[in-house]
């Protein structure tokens, strides 16, 4: 399974399966898997990952895109 970093906004589209870090998990780095519903970061790049909302409503920064 090939993994792409979640720092580039162009790589992220609604419907993609991604691993994100929730705000509450930033210290531990625990990943949460889900499907992207909305992209919340407006800039094209973010060093900590593009912020997204998953279909289940959770919000976090994309750590990797699952292909």
Backbone torsions as a table, in degrees:
resi	resn	phi	psi	omega
1	UNK	NA	122.4	-177.4
2	UNK	-85.5	135.0	-179.4
3	UNK	-117.1	136.3	179.0
4	UNK	-114.1	139.7	177.4
5	UNK	-63.1	149.8	-179.4
6	UNK	-97.2	26.7	-176.5
7	UNK	-88.4	-20.3	-177.4
8	UNK	-101.1	122.7	-177.6
9	UNK	-63.5	-32.5	-177.0
10	UNK	-63.3	-22.6	-178.6
11	UNK	-83.2	-9.4	-171.2
12	UNK	-111.9	125.7	177.6
13	UNK	-135.5	152.5	176.4
14	UNK	-56.0	139.8	-179.0
15	UNK	98.5	-13.5	178.2
16	UNK	-73.8	147.3	172.0
17	UNK	-90.5	127.6	-175.6
18	UNK	-137.7	161.8	167.3
19	UNK	-106.7	127.6	179.2
20	UNK	-120.6	161.5	169.7
21	UNK	-107.8	121.1	176.0
22	UNK	-73.2	156.4	179.1
23	UNK	-52.8	-44.3	-177.4
24	UNK	-68.9	-16.6	-177.5
25	UNK	-103.4	6.4	-175.6
26	UNK	-61.6	-34.3	179.5
27	UNK	-68.5	-40.2	-175.4
28	UNK	-89.7	-23.0	-178.1
29	UNK	77.6	15.6	179.1
30	UNK	-62.6	130.8	-178.6
31	UNK	-93.8	144.9	175.5
32	UNK	-121.5	126.8	-178.9
33	UNK	-91.5	141.7	176.8
34	UNK	-172.3	-179.3	-179.8
35	UNK	-105.4	131.0	-178.8
36	UNK	-67.1	129.3	172.5
37	UNK	-103.6	-51.6	-178.7
38	UNK	-132.7	146.4	172.8
39	UNK	-98.7	123.6	-173.5
40	UNK	-100.4	-20.2	178.6
41	UNK	-84.2	128.3	-179.0
42	UNK	-88.9	-25.4	-179.6
43	UNK	-74.1	159.1	-176.1
44	UNK	-77.5	-17.5	-177.5
45	UNK	-143.3	141.3	171.0
46	UNK	-141.7	127.4	-174.3
47	UNK	-62.8	-26.5	-179.4
48	UNK	-96.9	2.2	179.4
49	UNK	110.8	146.8	178.8
50	UNK	-71.4	133.6	-179.4
51	UNK	-82.3	131.0	-179.4
52	UNK	-134.3	161.3	169.5
53	UNK	-109.0	130.0	178.3
54	UNK	-82.7	166.8	179.8
55	UNK	-61.0	-25.8	178.6
56	UNK	-87.5	4.3	175.0
57	UNK	95.7	-10.0	179.7
58	UNK	-73.3	145.3	-178.0
59	UNK	-119.7	135.2	177.0
60	UNK	-169.2	-178.5	-178.6
61	UNK	-99.6	134.4	-177.9
62	UNK	-68.2	125.2	175.2
63	UNK	-97.4	-36.6	177.8
64	UNK	-156.4	151.0	177.0
65	UNK	-101.2	130.4	-179.0
66	UNK	-95.3	126.0	-179.8
67	UNK	-107.8	NA	NA
